[in-house]
Structure formats: structure tokens, C-alpha cells
Amino acid sequence: MTDAIRPLIAGNWKMNGLKSSLGEFEAMIAGAGALAGKADLLVCPPVTLIAGFADRALGSKLAVGAQDCHAKASGAHTGDLSAEMLADAGAGAIIVGHSERRADHGETDAVVRQKAEAAWRAGLVAIVCIGETQKQRDAGQTLDICGGQLAGSLPDGATAANLVVAYEPVWAIGTGLTPTPKDVEQVHRFIRDVLTSRFKEGSKIRILYGGSVKPSNAAELMAVADVNGALVGGASLKATDFLAIAEAC
Ligand SMILES: O=C[C@H](O)COP(=O)(O)O
């Protein structure tokens, strides 16, 4: 972890959570204050919960974000949500280009880039996800794939304040498998090099690791050079686990 960069622990609830999850979220708020010296904390619940959670989190050290947005600000796009709507509901950040969206909805790098631009247009932070599949990894293509996704998905004009990059090896998501710290370091260093060569503030943009992060492996992963926090899926649904991961920063 780079000392100068404040870590971010972001929870992606994916398609999980009902109104009855408010208690779990309140437990996260209760624990977030004590962790403010260590990391920024963000929870991205399903859209149905964003406004309620954001209202509840007002004045706390826990921010609320979204998991996706449409590229346009408004219009005839049934069922979609714009970044402006998500900002209006209380989101401070939007995850874009998650591998599940790329796989389930055929989102290309170009679409992801437009969505990141939409987040910026609405004044929100874009958390852009990249990562290779098992097949690509086995073929020795990890850096090529990540490089291509970075080139295609990141808009011009990124700053340390408006962009977070999340490296999520697809094969590590929800599987309990994680790359070795050495492997994580290699990819994060590569991402850092890409960011510093392209953006003036590239050395300060946060790079998160995601994929089966849990309390038992968080300290080891967060200690890796150029790992500036985590994008947490399953373990972010439980306050005790989510807070324990932040505690490891
Ligand atoms: O966005 C989060 C990632 O997909 C990681 O999910 P996971 O922690 O359940 O493996």
C-alpha cells in the first residue's frame, strides 16, 4: 500500500439486500467512525436502497454509491438509471465496468468509458473495474487484457478525485481463490505505470484489489505495494466482516 494514498474500502452488495438490511447498514455506520483514521468507507447497495441508506448515512463516515449507470443523462431508456438520478438519490460514486456487467450485459470498454464519463458529468467518482478471466490468465495474457481494458475504459481527464481503478481477476470473484500477493503486486504496478504515464495525477489515483477479499486475507492483500484498498463483494454484506477488512488497512 502506498502511504501517501488514503485507502478506500468499497462494498459491492450486487443483487443482494432488502429494506430489512438497514440494520446491517446501521451497524456499518456505527463502526465507520472509529475507522476514519484508516480508510474511506463506501457501500454500494442495490438501487432500491440507495436513497434510504444515503439519508441514514448523512453526517457519518460511511458513503453510499451505485453499481452501474446509463451513459445518458435522461431519455427513453426504460428501466435504466442515469448518473444524475443516482447522485440525486445520494450516491457519491458509481462502479462501472464490473466483470458481471461486462459478461451479463455485453458491456464493452467503449460503453464502460461512456459510463465513467457519465459519472463525472454528474459529479460522482467512477470506480472502473478491470480484470482477466481464468482462460486469459492461463494463456499469460493478464497484463495485455488489463492494459487493453484500461486504454479503452478510462476517459481522458482522470484525477485522483474522480477516478478509482479496481483490479478484479474474474476467476477470483466469489470463488474463495485469490492471486498471490506477488501476482497482485505485478498487476497493480502495471496499472500504476499506465496511470502515471497517462494522467498527471496518476501516481495518486487509488487502485483497489477485488476478488474474495475477507477478514482473514485482507491484511496480506492491503500490504501489497500499490494496493490502495479493496472492492469487496460477499464479505461486504456483513458489518462485522466489512469493518474487519477496513480495520486491516
Ligand atoms: O465487486 C466485488 C467483487 O466482484 C468481489 O466479489 P467477492 O468479494 O464476493 O469475491
The ligand as a MOL file (V3000), in Angstrom:
LIG
                    3D

  0  0  0     0  0            999 V3000
M  V30 BEGIN CTAB
M  V30 COUNTS 10 9 0 0 0
M  V30 BEGIN ATOM
M  V30 1 O -17.2260 -6.1740 -6.6840 0
M  V30 2 C -16.7830 -7.0530 -5.9510 0
M  V30 3 C -16.1420 -8.2150 -6.4750 0
M  V30 4 O -16.7730 -8.7560 -7.5710 0
M  V30 5 C -15.6440 -9.1980 -5.4860 0
M  V30 6 O -16.6510 -10.0890 -5.0520 0
M  V30 7 P -16.2930 -11.1320 -3.8990 0
M  V30 8 O -15.6380 -10.3460 -2.7930 0
M  V30 9 O -17.5970 -11.7120 -3.4950 0
M  V30 10 O -15.3400 -12.1160 -4.4880 0
M  V30 END ATOM
M  V30 BEGIN BOND
M  V30 1 2 1 2
M  V30 2 1 2 3
M  V30 3 1 3 4
M  V30 4 1 3 5
M  V30 5 1 5 6
M  V30 6 1 6 7
M  V30 7 2 7 8
M  V30 8 1 7 9
M  V30 9 1 7 10
M  V30 END BOND
M  V30 END CTAB
M  END
